[in-house]
């Protein structure tokens, strides 16, 4: 029995399609969990942060930042808490400021800072790559002209520096001569004063 030549391609396409559907469903489930986590935090009065939403929804902070719908919901929730304050109808106010709660907030803040640093480093890397690509795109003729201009400017500055040094040396010589003349004049004046007879 012969296997059709394109059956391998069909199997691969079917696998790719199943994988795509599975990923889409997984992403949809994560989105729902994250949005529910934001709603739960709003209702409970707990502070909304990216790290807290990610933890409650069992997703990564990268997912929260890069899923526009979720990120917008987090930002809206944070703004709402800032505007009207955190209202907690289920827990007494004292429990919100307990040492354990503060330690939890601190741990979450540290995690968020860590995630933000990773994101910053990733963005820096992208900027470096982008800058490198821009430099590669610059015309070689333009680069040669820029280098020549810099060399000419450097030569002019070196010449000006040399002239300034020569001028300083000349002025120092003139100063020494003037000091010698002054010393000689003072000596002559002393001699003249001694030679004048006293009445």
KAFEN-V424787 format. One record per backbone hydrogen bond with DSSP energy under -0.5 kcal/mol. NH is the residue of the N-H (numbers start at 1). CO is the residue of the C=O. E is the energy in kcal/mol with one decimal. If there is no record, write none. Layout:
nh=NH co=CO e=E
nh=NH co=CO e=E
This chain:
nh=7 co=4 e=-1.6
nh=10 co=6 e=-2.1
nh=11 co=7 e=-2.5
nh=12 co=8 e=-2.2
nh=13 co=9 e=-2.6
nh=14 co=10 e=-2.4
nh=15 co=11 e=-2.4
nh=16 co=12 e=-2.7
nh=17 co=13 e=-2.4
nh=18 co=14 e=-2.5
nh=19 co=15 e=-2.6
nh=20 co=16 e=-2.5
nh=21 co=17 e=-2.6
nh=22 co=18 e=-2.6
nh=23 co=19 e=-2.6
nh=24 co=20 e=-2.5
nh=25 co=21 e=-2.4
nh=26 co=22 e=-2.5
nh=27 co=23 e=-2.7
nh=28 co=24 e=-2.2
nh=29 co=25 e=-2.6
nh=30 co=26 e=-2.4
nh=31 co=27 e=-2.3
nh=32 co=28 e=-2.4
nh=33 co=29 e=-2.5
nh=34 co=30 e=-2.5
nh=35 co=31 e=-2.5
nh=36 co=32 e=-2.5
nh=37 co=33 e=-2.2
nh=38 co=34 e=-2.0
nh=39 co=35 e=-2.2
nh=40 co=36 e=-2.8
nh=41 co=37 e=-2.3
nh=42 co=38 e=-2.2
nh=43 co=39 e=-2.6
nh=44 co=40 e=-2.6
nh=45 co=41 e=-1.4
nh=46 co=41 e=-0.7
nh=49 co=47 e=-0.6
nh=53 co=49 e=-2.4
nh=54 co=50 e=-2.5
nh=55 co=51 e=-2.3
nh=56 co=52 e=-2.8
nh=57 co=53 e=-2.3
nh=58 co=54 e=-0.7
nh=58 co=55 e=-0.7
nh=59 co=54 e=-2.4
nh=64 co=60 e=-1.6
nh=65 co=61 e=-2.5
nh=66 co=62 e=-2.4
nh=67 co=63 e=-1.1
nh=68 co=66 e=-0.8
nh=70 co=67 e=-0.6
nh=71 co=67 e=-2.9
nh=72 co=68 e=-2.5
nh=73 co=69 e=-1.7
nh=74 co=70 e=-2.4
nh=75 co=71 e=-2.5
nh=76 co=72 e=-2.7
nh=77 co=73 e=-2.4
nh=78 co=74 e=-2.6
nh=79 co=75 e=-2.4
nh=80 co=76 e=-2.6
nh=81 co=77 e=-2.3
nh=82 co=78 e=-2.0
nh=83 co=79 e=-2.3
nh=84 co=80 e=-2.6
nh=85 co=81 e=-1.5
nh=87 co=85 e=-0.7
nh=88 co=86 e=-0.6
nh=89 co=43 e=-0.7
nh=89 co=87 e=-0.6
nh=95 co=92 e=-0.9
nh=96 co=92 e=-0.7
nh=96 co=93 e=-0.9
nh=97 co=93 e=-0.7
nh=97 co=94 e=-0.7
nh=98 co=95 e=-0.9
nh=102 co=98 e=-2.4
nh=103 co=99 e=-2.7
nh=104 co=100 e=-2.3
nh=105 co=101 e=-2.7
nh=106 co=102 e=-2.6
nh=107 co=103 e=-2.6
nh=108 co=104 e=-2.7
nh=109 co=105 e=-2.6
nh=110 co=106 e=-2.4
nh=111 co=107 e=-2.2
nh=112 co=108 e=-2.5
nh=113 co=109 e=-2.6
nh=114 co=110 e=-2.4
nh=115 co=111 e=-2.5
nh=116 co=112 e=-2.7
nh=117 co=113 e=-2.5
nh=118 co=114 e=-2.1
nh=119 co=115 e=-2.4
nh=120 co=116 e=-2.7
nh=121 co=117 e=-2.7
nh=122 co=118 e=-2.4
nh=123 co=119 e=-2.4
nh=124 co=120 e=-2.5
nh=125 co=121 e=-2.2
nh=126 co=122 e=-2.0
nh=127 co=123 e=-2.4
nh=128 co=124 e=-2.5
nh=129 co=125 e=-2.4
nh=130 co=126 e=-2.5
nh=131 co=127 e=-2.9
nh=132 co=128 e=-2.7
nh=133 co=129 e=-2.2
nh=134 co=130 e=-2.1
nh=135 co=131 e=-2.5
nh=136 co=132 e=-2.2
nh=137 co=133 e=-1.4
nh=138 co=134 e=-0.6
nh=138 co=135 e=-0.9
nh=143 co=139 e=-1.9
nh=144 co=140 e=-2.3
nh=145 co=141 e=-2.2
nh=146 co=142 e=-2.5
nh=147 co=143 e=-2.5
nh=148 co=144 e=-2.4
nh=149 co=145 e=-2.5
nh=150 co=146 e=-2.4
nh=151 co=147 e=-2.5
nh=152 co=148 e=-2.6
nh=153 co=149 e=-2.5
nh=154 co=150 e=-2.4
nh=155 co=151 e=-2.4
nh=156 co=152 e=-2.4
nh=157 co=153 e=-2.3
nh=158 co=154 e=-2.4
nh=159 co=155 e=-2.3
nh=160 co=156 e=-2.4
nh=161 co=157 e=-2.4
nh=162 co=158 e=-2.3
nh=163 co=159 e=-2.5
nh=164 co=160 e=-2.3
nh=165 co=161 e=-2.3
nh=166 co=162 e=-2.3
nh=167 co=163 e=-2.5
nh=168 co=164 e=-2.3
nh=169 co=165 e=-2.5
nh=170 co=166 e=-2.4
nh=171 co=167 e=-2.6
nh=172 co=168 e=-2.5
nh=173 co=169 e=-2.0
nh=174 co=170 e=-2.4
nh=175 co=171 e=-2.5
nh=176 co=172 e=-2.2
nh=177 co=173 e=-2.3
nh=178 co=174 e=-2.6
nh=179 co=175 e=-2.5
nh=180 co=176 e=-2.4
nh=181 co=177 e=-2.8
nh=182 co=178 e=-2.6
nh=183 co=179 e=-2.5
nh=184 co=180 e=-2.5
nh=185 co=181 e=-2.6
nh=186 co=182 e=-2.4
nh=187 co=183 e=-2.1
nh=188 co=184 e=-2.6
nh=189 co=185 e=-2.4
nh=190 co=186 e=-2.3
nh=191 co=187 e=-2.3
nh=192 co=188 e=-2.6
nh=193 co=189 e=-2.2
nh=194 co=190 e=-2.0
nh=195 co=191 e=-2.0
nh=196 co=192 e=-1.1
